[in-house]
Structures are given as structure tokens and as C-alpha cells.
Amino acid sequence: MALFGTEKASKNTNTQRKVRPVVVRTQNVASEIFKVAKSYEIEPDTLDFHLFEVQTYTRIMLDDNSANSEWQERAVEELKELDTEQELLNPNFQIKQVYEIEIFLKHLDPANPCANFKTAVGANATKSKVYLSISAGSKIHSYSKFNDDFVNMINKRKIRAGILIYIFDDMVERLVDKFSAQLKVAQEIAFTKNETYLIAEAYEPTATINDKLILHYESNKKIDEHTKIDYAARGFIQNVKENDLLIEYIKPQAGKPGRNCRGEYMKPAEPLVNHEATFSIDEETIKVVEDEKSIKYFAKENGYIALENNTYLIKTEVDVGEISFKTTGSIDSGIDSDVNISVREADAVKDAVGSGMSVEVTEIEIDGNVGSHAKVIAKIATIGGQTHKTAMVRANELDINVHKGKAYGKNIRVERLEHGEIDGDIVHITQALGGRIRAREITISVCSSHVHATASKFIEIKRMVGSENIFTIDPLLKKGEQAGVSEHKHKIEELEKELRDIKNEMQKYTRLIKDGTAAFIDIKKRLVHYKKNGVKMPESFVKKYKQFQAMQAKLKELHSKNEVTQDQLKLLTTRTASFQDNIFDARVINRDTWKGYNEIKFKLVDPPMELVYKPAENSQDKIFGLVQLNDDEYAIRPMKEE
């Protein structure tokens, strides 16, 4: 194999030595080079050519494709003056170039100043723009014929690529001037990175635009590639906001013709019309804006978009039998969407909101049950059935018949609490059969057993029928208040430390000033004497005088800082104390007789402690509050009704 390879290489070398220069006239230089290379069984890249002459011809064709005139030769100077509209963008205008060249075997010359100048010519898809690419690592040196050789190199590469020369290339002269100026200064240009320069630009055609109908309301919710897809959310309701762009019709637009750097005329395709709007719109809820390029349909109000009888409109009311994976899927319109839903499934053994479903609307009325792991979020929510123990409901105004899950809101009303959890602001429960309640104000009409109620203002029981209940007053009920007190305590500790440091500094400077006052007065008298008698003051005296003044200024600054820090500490201490003061106004009220074992708890802020009171069975004491016995002693006591 090695011997065979050597013979082949030897054969190619001998063939290359026998290549004789060939002179041809042609419109396609690349094709002629390929023919010569094929005849000698060598690669086309091993051949080069000299450009002897370029002839440019133009003519105008008639509409029937017959020549209106013979080809006319145009001088180079005339090419720059070709009229854009009448000639270059005239579909009947034709242009061609004929090249007289000599094809010869390429020889590598190490002494060539441009031997390391690695370039290539490329174009965009339409061939309307042609670029010269210079590879990183290329170098060119200054020499007398650089300008001519550089232009000749560009023209040869363009010709080989089928690109016309002496036309569309005004920028080449500026590029030559740029490199020439750099070479005159530096004698050499080294390219540290790939660089690209425009060397020809003809007339880029404008693409034809086919008509298109875009349903923006279907693509409003963008899914990130990392977002887990919720297959339960199938877009049963396409919620929209006021001024949202709902639908857009892109009108068909004819493209503009062009001519590329090969001289080819590029005719734009006729626009296709396949998506003209055949629907109507409800002008009360949808606004139409039309211009030359499009027709846009905007929402006039919040709600959801619906198509009824081939008419688009915005609606706010929805009636469904149930919300489940099989029917609607999850519905996420948002609490500010103005969408109101009524769910009519009221069968006690079925779920109106199915397992795992999520609903978020402005207002919802559910006649039946909320299933396991379901979520209901709204501003106003009414649930006529029961909530599963794993269900979650959140609403500012919330009414629930039977609650076993978790409920969050501002004003919450529950007919029967069955070991569910409630976290709200004002909570009213008709019957509590166990569960956890956290709110500012809690009212329970009938309290059974195993109820844990925590409030910051009051807890009121109208009728007590059970035991094992815990009623807690906690002024830091909300997480924000807990974080606020914790932050206040941290800042108070920092300010107290800062005050101690300031007082130590004040004591230090007070002592220094006291010890140095006599010397300061003596130095001051001497300086006045020196100044009065025109005697130059000693530098040591001046320095000591300024040092004493600086200590006085520092002590004054410390006094001012001490006052500001004390004010800040007083403000924070007052804020923290306000939480403590609130607890003395809080009450636990039982309008009935106490049954069995129950606990009343009060949690103090400062000092942090928890007090517990256990009302005696059958006790008639109804109202309980916190009293301060002395500075560090507190107790829960029965109170008189105010």
C-alpha cells in the first residue's frame, strides 16, 4: 500500500509539471478551471488564473422574452451610473460579464508578501451581500503593489464565485484605503481574530408575507423548558385582561423585487391568502384596531374569551357541572380576572371539585364537595358541601359548610369544623368538633372537644359542650409580627452595645480634655502673645493646640451621636412594648359553663413566657384576661365584663 501511495503521488507531481497555461474567454471561470483540472487529473484548488480583460454587457428583454436590443457593452464607468428603477430593478433588464483569463498551475512563493494572508469570499442566501473573510493568524506586510494586488485578489475570488465585479462594490475602495493607511504606519497588519468585511452589496429583495391568523389568547401562558407540565391544566377557560391582544390577522403583503451580486433579478412570490377572518366579534367587549399591515383584536374588559355562534366575546360568568380531570381540568384564571364560576354538582358522594384539581378565579360558588389534594383560590368563595382533609381553600371572603381541610382568608365563616385547620383574620364557626384555628378574632357558637384556638384579640365561646380544648392568646400570632419582634430585639441589642461603646469613648475624651485643659490654656496664651508680637509660632505648640481642638470636636460629636442612638433605642423599645400592651386587652370568653378539662394560655413577648390557666369544671367564670401583679409577675385572672 505504501508503494502504491508513493507511485500515485509521483504521478500527480509529474502531471502537475506538465500543466500548460490555457487562455480562454468565458462567463463561468469556475467551470473552465474545473475542466482544465479534470483534463490533468488534478484538484481545481491547485490552479490559478490571470485576469486579462473584463467585458460587461447589458440588454432589455421584451415581455415575450424576445430581445428588444442586442447585447451592448458597457464601460466600467457606466456601471456605476446604472439607474436603479429603470434598469437594475427592471425585470426585463439583463447583465452579464465575459472574462478573458489565463489558467495556470499555482506556485507557492514563500517570498510573497501576502503568503500568510488567508482569505475567503462568501455571500448571504440571496447573494445580495458578499463578504471577505480574513482568518485569525493572517498577516500582511507593506509593499508598493499592495493596493493593486489586494483589489485583484478580491476580484478574482468574486469572479471564481460567479459574482460580478466593478459593480455594487463601492466599499472596496474604502477597505483598501483602510488597510493601506495601517500598513503605512505599522508596516504590518496581524489579524488576531477572524474578521469579516462587506465587499459587495446589491438590492436585497423584501420577502413576501403570507396572511396569518394568530390566536394570542391561546399562547399567553408561556411554558419554560424546565417547567413541569401540568396535564390537568388544559385551558378550559382562556382568561384575558383588559387591553390584552387576543387575535391578530397579518394581512398579505407583496414582497419587493431585488437583484443580487450575480446580476440575477429576484422576483418575489405572490402572497398566499388562506386565513382571512370569517368570525364576528362582540363590539361591547372586544375592540378592533386596523392598519395597513394587520387587524388586531383587543379585550375591553377582564374575563375569559369565548366563541359562541362564530362570534368572539368576553364573558365573566361560567356554569359547570363539575371541575375534574375528565371534564374541565384545572382552571387558573387568577383572582383578578373577574371570572366567576358556579359548580353545580351537589351530590354528597361525589366531588364538585375533583381530586388534584386547582381552581383560581375571582369568585367561586361550589354547591358540593372539594376533593382530596384540590386547591381553590379566589377573592370570594362559597362551598356548600365539605372539604377533604387534604384540600386547601384560600379566599378573602370564605364560607364553608363542613370543613376538614385547610382554609386561609380574612373573613371566614364555617358551619361545622371537623378537625380542619383555619388561618384567618376574623373567624366565625357555628359548630367546632375539633380542629385548629388561628385568627385575630374567633367566635365559636358551639364548641365540642379537641379545639385548639389561637387569637391575638379575643376568643368567644357561646356554648361549651365538650372538653380537652386549648384557647391561646398570642399577640405575635402572625409570622410577620413574630419576625418583626425578633428583628426589633436584634436591633435593640445592637443599639445597646453601640451606646455602651459611645459612653466609654465619651468618658475617655472627657478625661483627656480635663487633664489637658490647663496646658491648653497656657499654650493658647502663648500663641496669642506670639501673634501679637509678630513672632513665628512654634510648630509643636500649634500641633498640640489643634490636637486639643480635635478632641473637643470629637467629644461634641459623641454627645450628638449618643442622643440619636438613645432616641432610636427608645423608639424600638416602645414598638416592642406595644405588642406586649396589646395582650392586656385580649380576652378569652366562655358564655357557658366550663365542661371537663380545658386550658387558657397567654403568651408574653417580654419577658418571653407562657402562662396557663385551667378553669375548674362547672366554673361560671366567663371572661379571662392577663394582669400584671408586679414588675416581673403576671397572671391570668377572671375579669368583669366591661
Buried (B, 14 or more C-beta within 10 A) or exposed (E): EEEEEEEEEEEBEEEBEEBEEBEBEBEEBEEBBEBBBEEBEBEBEBBBBEBEEBBBBBBBBEEEEEEEEEBEEBEEEBBEEBEEEEBBBBEEBBBBBBBBBEBBBEEEEEEEBBEBBBBEBEBEEBBBBBBBEBBEEBBBBBEEEBBEBBBEBBBBBBBBBBBBBBBBBEEBEEBBEEBEEBBEEEEEBEBEEEEEBBBBBBBBBEEBBBBBBBBBBEEBEEEEEEEEEEEBBEBBBBBBBEEBBBBBBBBBBEBBBBBBBBBBBBEBEEBEEEBEBEEEBBEEBBBEEEEEEBBBBBBBBBBBBBEEEEEBBBBBEBEBBBBBBEBBBBBBBBBEBBBBBBBEBEEEEBBBBBBBBBBBBBBBBBBBBBBBBBBBBBBBBBBBBBBBBBBBBBBBBBBBBBBBBBBBBBBBBBBBBBBBBBBBBBBBBBBBBBBBBBBBBBBBBBBBBBBBBBBBBBBBBBBBBBBBBBBBBBBBBBEEBBEBBEEBBEBBEBBEEBBEEBEEBBEBBBEBBEEBEEEBEEBEEBBEEBEEEEEEBEEEBEEBBEEBEEBBEBBEEBEEBBEEBEEBBEEBBEBBEEBBEBBEEBBBBBEBBBBEEBBBBBBBBBEEEEBEBEBEEEBEBBBBBBEEEEEEEBEBEEBEEE
